[in-house]
Amino acid sequence: MGATAGAVWGRTEQQDFRSRVRGTLLGAAIGDALGTPLDGLSADRVREEHGERGPADLLVHHGRRGTVSHLTQLTLFTLDGLIRAQVRRDTGAWHPPTDLHRAYRRWAATQHDWGPDERRTEDGWLAREEWLYARRAPTRACLLGLGDAVMGTPAAPKNPAAVGPEAVVRSAPFGLLVGWEPHLVMQIALECATQTHGHPTAYLAAGAYAVVVHALARGGDVDDGVQRALHLLSPRPGQEPVAEALQRALGAVRQGLPSAARVAELVDGGSAERVLSAAVYCALVGEDVRHGLRLAVSHGGPSGAAGALVGGMLGALYGETALPPAWLAELEGRATMLVLADDFAMEMTQGPSLHTPTAATPGWLARYPRA
């Protein structure tokens, strides 16, 4: 795997990219926070409590508004792992899935440790954020897949029967590798998805979602991203359910006014490709970010995952300033997310100024150790 290196970024380009990175991360987290409290509720119950358009505000969950689930936690560690992969490239070691596996293992430690161990300096700064040690309903597939040091791969995936959307949600950051070609973005996303979700529909859906976000982060639109994903999926074994789900989303756009009932039809069953289908539909038909997110979480399925997928897409499309400020103000961990997003943007646009094989900024290596 490789990336386009040596690109020159102008100030305007850097600012635009940083806004899209922030938008992707914060948008996904807002969607998670908006939808997760509705997980397990029927569509009728959601309508009874929140009306036809869904919740108008973030709901109280885990004792406060704006809390996020393990979906956002893992997404943060994806960004952290990608930064660490770039830093480790100076050593001659270049295998991003391994660095992502190490990052996900650091997340797994937060699910059983009482808090950060300050003596483990090789963990970097993100693993020392105490709020991430809250256990927020991690799925069995994630815990089992990351429960030991053996890394799942496409040839030997972990949990080969796992079809849930969790690996898809955490794949948004791969789409922010704007210097990479789309086929490499799909490849790294699906390889990292097999570390917890080994069923083809789950890991191919993760690859497809990363390609959609990639198109948006490069200035395209949702339809551009879906068409690119369909093209890249076509030669891969087992891609038919994912491709058909994406085609259903495009077809649903032409079937009249947006409705929660149509989202429920697309998401029926809650498997990875179906949740992705519903999210693509909501991103295409949403009048704005708020409407798209409310629509995405009001169907009686895995609302947190669907909301996170829509938030990630719309955040990449429009940038952080399009996100509802009242929801941002109450979002758990927002300060951490902003620092991480800005660090990722700085690494991707100005990495050679921070570290090279022969020299490095000590503070950067303390935050993102090569070890």
N, C-alpha and C positions, 0 to 999 in steps of 0.2 A: 504494500500500500504506500501511497505517497500523496503529496499535495503540491500545488503550485507554490513555489517558493520565490522569494525575492520581489514580490509585487510591491509597487510604490503606491502608498495610500496618501491622498490629499486630505487636508483637514476636513473638508465637507464630507468626503467619503467616510472618514473615521467617525465623524459625529453621527452620520446616518446609520452606519453599522452598529455603533454602540446603542443607539435608540432601538434598533431591531433586536439586538441581543437582550437588552432590558425588557423590551416588549414581549419577547418569546417567553422568557423565564417568569416574569411577573404575571403575564397573561395566563400561562398554564397554571400558576399557583392560585390565581383568583378563581379560575374555573374549577379547580380542585376544591377550594374553600367554599364556593357557592354550591357545588353539587354533592359533595360527600355527605353532608347531613341528610340528604334525600335518598341515599342508597338504601335499598330495601323497602322503600315506600311504593305503593302502587300508583299508577298514573292518576287514578280517581282520587286517591288521598292527596296527591300533590296538587291537583286542581282544587279540591275542597279547601286546602289550607292556604294556597298561594294564587289562585285564580288561573285563568286560561294562559296567561303569559308567563307564569312561573314566578319564583321568588323575586321580589323587587329589591331585596337587600341581602347582605350576607347574614347567615343564621348563626345562632349560638350553638356551638359544638365544642365538646371538651372544656366547657366552662366559660367560653368567650367567643366573640365573633372573629371570623377570619382565620380560624385554625386550618392547617393543611394536613394532608395524610402522608402515608409512606410514598405515595406517587410523587409528590413534590420533593420529599427527602432524597429519593433516588435520582430525580432529575438534577438536583444540585450536585450530587456525587458524579453524575455523568460529566457535567461541566468541569468539575475538579479533575477528573481523570483525563479529560482531553488536554487540559493545561499541563498536567504532569507528563503526558505523553510527549508534548512538544519540548518540554524541558529535558526529558530523558533522551531525546533525539541527539543532543550534544554528545552523549556518551557513545554513540554508535548503535545503541539499542533502539530499534524502531519497530514495535509491534503494538499498536494502540489497543487491540482487544485485551492484551495482558495488563496494560496500565488501567484499562477500564475495570477489569476483573479485580484488581487490587483496590480500586476506588470503591467498588460495590462491596468488597469485603470490609472496608472501613465503615461503610454504612451498616453492614450486618453486625459489626461490633457495637454500634450504638443501640441495637435492639436487645442486647443482653448485658451490657455493662451499665453500671450505675451512672457513670459520667466519664468525661475525658480523662485520660491518663497523661498528665503533663510531661511525664518522662519519655513518652514515645514521640520524640521530635520528628521522626520520619513520617508521621501521620499528616503533617502539615496543619494549616490553620483551620480548615473547615471541620475536621474531625474534633476540634476543640470547642466547637460551638455547642454550649450546653443545651440549648433548646432543641437540638436535633436528636437528643437522647430520649425524647418522648416516643413511646411505642404507639403508633397510629394504625392499628389494624393491618399489619403487613400480611400479605397472602402467603399461603403455604408454599406456593411455587417459588416465591422470592426467598423465603427462609430456607427451604430445602436446597434450592439451586446455589445459594451462597453460603451454605452451612459448612462447607469444607473447602480445602485449598484446591480441589480439582476443578478446572475450568471447563465449562461446557463449550463445545465447538459445533459447527455444522455437521461434522463427521460423527461426533459423539455428543449430542445435545443433552443438557439436563432436562428432566421432566418432559419426556417426549409426548405426553398426553396433554400438557398444559396449553390451553387455548385462550386464556384470559387476556385482557388488554393492557396489563401492567407494563410489559416490556415496550409496548407501543408508546405509552405516555412518556417514559423516560428517554425516548429516542429523539425528542425535539432538538436537543443540542447538536446532534450529528448534522442536522440540517443547517447549522450555523457555520459549518466548515465551507465558507463560500469560495475559498480558493481551490477546493477539491472538485473533481468532475462528479457528476451525479451518480454514475455507476459505482464509484468508490464510496460515496456517501451511503448508498443502499447496502453495499457490502459490509461496511463496518457496523452499520446499525443492525443488520440481521445477524452478524457474527456475535455481537454483544448480547442480542436478545436470546440467543441459544444458551446463554449462561444460566437462564432461569426458565425459559419457555421454549421447549424443543419441538412443538408441533409446527409444521410448515405454515399454517395459516397465521399463527402468532408471530413467528419471526419474519415472515414475508410482509405482514402488515406493518411491522416495525420499520422495515426497510422502505416500504412505500410512503409511510408518514414522514420519515426523514427526508425523502426526496421532495415531497410537497413543501415542507418547511424550507428546504434548500432553495426551491424556486422562488418562494416568497421573499426570503432574505436577500436574494439577488435582484429583487425588483419586479418579479413576475406576479401573476395572480393565481388564485386557487385552481382554476381550470387548467392553467399552464402546468402547474405542479402535478395535478392528477394525470394529465395526458403523458407527462414524462414518466411518472411512476408506472403507468400501464405499459408503456413501451419497454421499460427496463424489467418489468415483471415477466413479460411474455415468454422468454426462453427458459424460465426457471421452473423446475419440477414442483408440482403442488400449488402453483400460483392461481389456478382457476377460481377458487372461492374468493380470494382477495380481489382479483380483477373483476369478478362479477359483482361483488359488493360495491366497489368503486363505481362501476357502470350504473348500478341501481341508484346510487346517490345522484349521479348526473341526470338520470332519467326522472327522479323525483322532483327535481327543480322545475321541470316543465309540467307538473301536475297540479298547478293551482297555487293558492296562497299557502304560505308556510303554516304548519300546524304541528302540535305536539303529537297528535295521532300518527302523522306521517313519520315523525322521528321514531316513535315507538315501533312502527312497522320495520323500519330499517335496523333498529338496534335489537330486535327480538332475539332472545337467547343470550345476548351479552358477550359473545365471543369477540376476539380481537378484531377480525375483519368487519364484523357487524357494527361494533362501536365506532370504528374508523369511518365506516360508511355514513353513519348518522352524523358524526362530527363534520365530515366534508360537506354534507348537505346543509347543516346549520351555518357553517362558515360561508357557504355560497349564498344563502337566502337571507341571512341576518341583515336587518336594516342598518345596524351599527354593532359595535362590540357588545354592548349591554344586551341588545335584543338577541344576538346570536348565542350568547352564553345562557340567557334565561331559557331559550328554546332548547338548548342542548341538555339541560338538567331536569327537564319537566316530563319525562317519558316513562318513569317506572323501572328503568334499567339501571346499569352502573353509571349513575349520574356524575360522580366525581371524575371518573375516567373520561367520559364524554366531554364534560366541561373543560377539563385540562387540555384535551386535544384541540378543542375549538379555541381556547384562550391562547394556546401556543401558536396556532396558525394565524389568528387575527393580530396577535402581538407582533409576529414576524412581518406581517403584511403592512401594518400601519405604524408600528413603533410604540414606544411607551406612552406618548402623549395622548393616544386614543383610548387608553384604558380608563375606566371610571375612577376618578380621583377619590370618591368617598369609599370605594372598596379597597383601593390601594392603601388608604390611611389606616385601615383596620387589619391589614394583612399580616399574619404572623410571620416573623422572620424577614420582613421586607428589607431591613438594613443589611442583613447578611446577603440577601439576593442581589442587592445593588452592588455591593463590593465584589461579589463573585462575577457578576455579569461584566462589570467594568474591567476586572482583571482578565477575563476571557477575551474581551475586545482588545485590550492592550497587548496581550500575548499574541493574538492573531494578526494584529496590524503593526506591532512594533517589537516583536519578540527578539530580533537580533540586537536591539539596543539594551535588552535586559540580560541576555545570556548568549554565549557562544561556546564552542568546544574548548576554548582557551581562557575565557574570562566570563564572569557573571556578577550580577548585583547581589550581594549577600542577603539583603532583605527579601529578594524574590525567591532565592533558593530556600530561605527559612520558611517561606509561605508554601512553596511548592518544591519539596525536596526531590532530588534525583534518585534517592534511595528507594 
